Each structure stands twice: as structure tokens, then as C-alpha cells.
Amino acid sequence: MTQDFAKKKRKPQPKKATSKRRTNSRRKAKNTNKAPAWAWLVIGLLLAALVTLLIYLANKPDATQTPQSTGQKKIAKPIEDKPPQPRFDFYEILKDQEVIVPDRSAEIKAATPANIHYYLQAGSFRNRNDADELRAQLLLANMNANIESKQNNGKTWHRVIAGPFKSRSKMAKARSQLASKGLSPLLLKRKAD
């Protein structure tokens, strides 16, 4: 017997709470296929160690080859406790060679004229009062100082001159004193009168 089910009315089915099932099924599927992060870290470190070992073994010389082809064993020499002492031969060489240096001090003294005096120009001013102030400072520092007035292009310049110094060493000492006061003096050479 055949029945026609198309014309039959269906009974409405009661609604079920499907949202509860869906949330539970989603939560379970979330953690099923993933590995923990620390496991990936360990796997990466092991792979890096394996690659390093393979590179080391590839570069290592073959242990079956011997450095000597004759097959003789190498005899180890005893290690000496003292390192070899250096030899210095120049002591003996220098004893045999003596160089005589000629005395040139007389030539140097003859080349420098005896009638030269050294002066230091401590400053140059247009105003005579400024030159007098600097001269007073130099006299208080126990230096012989004078003021020279010169005409240049119709203008009068007043130079403060320290000296005379008969030797370069005295001049250098006076120059360092002026430099300590913040002055940069000019060196002047003049023939003695």
C-alpha cells in the first residue's frame, strides 16, 4: 500500500534551545588541534642544535687520515720550563764603535751676535691712559716696561714694551708671565745701542 505523504499535515515540533549546544560545541573545537607555545620553542631549539652539529661535523677533518704518511708515531718532546733567553748583541757592538761628536758650541755662539737684545711688546693702544695702565701692571709684576709712541697713517699708537732681555731664557720666562696674565706678547729683536 502506498501512501501519499505530501498531502499530510505535519505537526509543529516544539522549539529546542539550540544556542546552548552551539556554544558548547564551539568551545570544545577551539583547543583540540593546537600545540602549546613552549613545545614549538623546544622544537626550534632542537632543530638549531642539530643544524649546528651537522655543520661542525662537516668542517671537522677526517680522523682516519694521519699527518705522517710513513706510519711512524710522533715522539713527544719534554716541555722545557724556561723560555729561551733573548740575546742582546748591541752591547758588544757598541763597545767597539765610538762616535766622536765635534764641539759646535763655539760656532753657535759666533753665529748669534752678542749685541742683540730681546723685547716683548705687551700691547699697543691709541689711548695713552690705557698704555699707562698696562705699564703699571707690568712694573708691579717686577718687569721693566716702557711706552713708545709711533705715528702710523696720521694716527698715534702707544706701544707697551717689556725688556730688554739679554738672553732667550730670560725672555721666555717673561713671556710666560705675560701669558699667565692673559696677554699674548710679540717678540722683538733689536741691536743693542
C-alpha positions as CSV (number, residue, x, y, z in Angstrom):
1,M,0.0,0.0,0.0
2,T,1.2,3.2,-1.0
3,Q,0.5,6.3,0.8
4,D,0.8,9.9,-0.2
5,F,2.7,11.8,2.4
6,A,2.7,15.1,0.5
7,K,-0.9,15.9,1.4
8,K,-0.5,15.0,5.1
9,K,-0.1,17.9,7.5
10,R,2.8,17.8,9.8
11,K,2.7,18.5,13.5
12,P,4.7,21.5,14.6
13,Q,7.7,20.5,16.7
14,P,8.5,22.3,19.9
15,K,11.5,24.7,19.7
16,K,14.6,23.5,21.3
17,A,17.4,25.6,22.9
18,T,19.9,25.3,20.1
19,S,22.1,28.2,21.2
20,K,23.3,26.2,24.2
21,R,24.6,23.4,22.0
22,R,26.3,25.7,19.6
23,T,28.3,27.5,22.3
24,N,29.4,24.2,23.9
25,S,30.5,22.7,20.6
26,R,32.5,25.8,19.7
27,R,34.4,25.8,22.9
28,K,35.4,22.2,22.6
29,A,36.6,22.7,19.0
30,K,38.8,25.6,19.9
31,N,41.6,23.8,21.8
32,T,41.6,20.4,20.2
33,N,44.2,20.9,17.4
34,K,46.7,23.5,18.8
35,A,50.1,22.7,20.4
36,P,51.4,24.8,23.3
37,A,53.9,27.6,22.6
38,W,56.6,26.1,24.7
39,A,56.5,22.9,22.6
40,W,57.3,25.0,19.5
41,L,60.2,26.7,21.3
42,V,61.7,23.4,22.3
43,I,61.4,22.0,18.8
44,G,63.1,25.1,17.3
45,L,66.0,24.9,19.7
46,L,66.5,21.2,19.0
47,L,66.5,21.9,15.2
48,A,69.1,24.7,15.7
49,A,71.3,22.4,17.7
50,L,71.0,19.6,15.1
51,V,72.0,22.0,12.3
52,T,75.0,23.3,14.3
53,L,76.2,19.8,14.9
54,L,75.9,18.9,11.3
55,I,77.9,22.0,10.3
56,Y,80.6,21.2,12.9
57,L,80.9,17.6,11.7
58,A,81.1,18.7,8.1
59,N,84.1,21.0,8.8
60,K,85.9,18.6,11.1
61,P,89.0,16.9,9.5
62,D,88.7,13.2,8.8
63,A,90.1,11.2,11.8
64,T,91.2,8.3,9.6
65,Q,93.9,10.4,7.9
66,T,97.2,10.7,9.7
67,P,99.6,13.6,9.3
68,Q,102.5,11.3,8.6
69,S,102.3,9.0,5.6
70,T,105.1,6.7,6.8
71,G,103.1,5.4,9.7
72,Q,105.7,6.3,12.4
73,K,104.4,7.6,15.7
74,K,105.4,11.0,16.7
75,I,107.5,11.1,19.9
76,A,106.6,13.9,22.3
77,K,109.4,16.1,23.4
78,P,109.5,17.1,27.1
79,I,108.4,20.6,27.7
80,E,111.1,23.0,28.9
81,D,110.2,25.1,31.9
82,K,112.3,28.1,30.9
83,P,111.7,30.1,27.8
84,P,114.8,30.8,25.8
85,Q,116.6,34.0,26.9
86,P,116.9,36.8,24.3
87,R,120.3,37.7,23.2
88,F,121.4,41.3,23.0
89,D,124.4,41.7,20.9
90,F,124.4,45.5,20.7
91,Y,126.2,45.8,24.0
92,E,129.3,44.2,22.4
93,I,128.8,46.0,19.1
94,L,128.6,49.4,20.7
95,K,131.7,48.9,22.8
96,D,133.7,48.6,19.6
97,Q,132.2,51.6,17.9
98,E,132.7,55.1,19.4
99,V,131.4,58.1,17.6
100,I,133.1,61.4,18.4
101,V,130.8,64.4,18.1
102,P,132.6,67.6,17.2
103,D,132.0,70.5,19.6
104,R,129.9,73.1,17.7
105,S,129.1,75.4,20.7
106,A,131.8,77.9,19.6
107,E,130.2,78.0,16.1
108,I,126.8,78.6,17.5
109,K,128.0,81.4,19.8
110,A,129.8,83.0,16.8
111,A,126.6,82.8,14.7
112,T,124.5,84.7,17.2
113,P,125.5,88.3,17.5
114,A,126.3,89.4,21.1
115,N,124.8,92.8,20.7
116,I,121.1,91.6,20.2
117,H,118.6,92.3,22.9
118,Y,115.1,90.8,23.1
119,Y,112.0,92.8,23.8
120,L,108.3,91.8,24.3
121,Q,105.5,94.1,23.0
122,A,102.8,93.5,25.6
123,G,100.2,95.8,23.9
124,S,99.5,98.6,21.5
125,F,96.9,101.3,22.3
126,R,95.6,104.5,20.8
127,N,94.8,105.9,24.2
128,R,97.9,106.9,26.3
129,N,96.0,106.2,29.6
130,D,95.4,102.5,28.6
131,A,99.1,102.1,27.8
132,D,100.0,103.6,31.2
133,E,97.6,101.1,33.0
134,L,99.3,98.1,31.3
135,R,102.8,99.6,32.1
136,A,101.8,99.9,35.7
137,Q,100.7,96.3,35.9
138,L,104.0,95.1,34.4
139,L,106.0,97.3,36.8
140,L,104.1,95.7,39.7
141,A,105.0,92.2,38.2
142,N,108.7,93.3,38.5
143,M,109.2,93.8,34.8
144,N,111.0,96.7,33.2
145,A,108.4,98.3,30.9
146,N,108.4,101.4,28.7
147,I,105.9,103.1,26.4
148,E,107.0,104.0,22.8
149,S,104.8,106.3,20.7
150,K,104.8,105.9,17.0
151,Q,102.9,107.7,14.1
152,N,101.2,105.4,11.6
153,N,99.0,106.9,8.8
154,G,98.5,110.1,10.8
155,K,97.4,108.2,14.0
156,T,99.5,107.9,17.1
157,W,99.9,104.4,18.6
158,H,101.4,103.8,22.1
159,R,103.3,100.5,22.4
160,V,104.0,98.9,25.8
161,I,107.4,97.3,25.6
162,A,108.9,95.0,28.2
163,G,112.6,94.4,28.3
164,P,115.4,94.4,27.3
165,F,116.3,90.8,27.9
166,K,119.9,89.7,27.2
167,S,119.2,86.0,26.8
168,R,116.4,84.0,25.3
169,S,115.8,82.1,28.5
170,K,115.0,85.4,30.4
171,M,112.8,86.4,27.6
172,A,110.9,83.1,27.7
173,K,110.4,83.4,31.4
174,A,108.9,87.0,31.0
175,R,106.8,85.7,28.1
176,S,105.2,83.0,30.3
177,Q,104.5,85.6,33.0
178,L,102.7,87.8,30.4
179,A,100.8,84.8,29.1
180,S,99.6,84.0,32.6
181,K,98.1,87.5,32.8
182,G,96.2,86.8,29.6
183,L,98.4,88.7,27.3
184,S,100.0,87.4,24.1
185,P,103.2,89.4,23.6
186,L,105.1,89.8,20.4
187,L,108.8,89.1,20.3
188,L,111.1,91.9,19.0
189,K,114.8,91.6,18.4
190,R,116.9,94.8,18.4
191,K,120.5,95.6,18.2
192,A,122.0,97.0,21.5
193,D,123.0,100.7,21.4
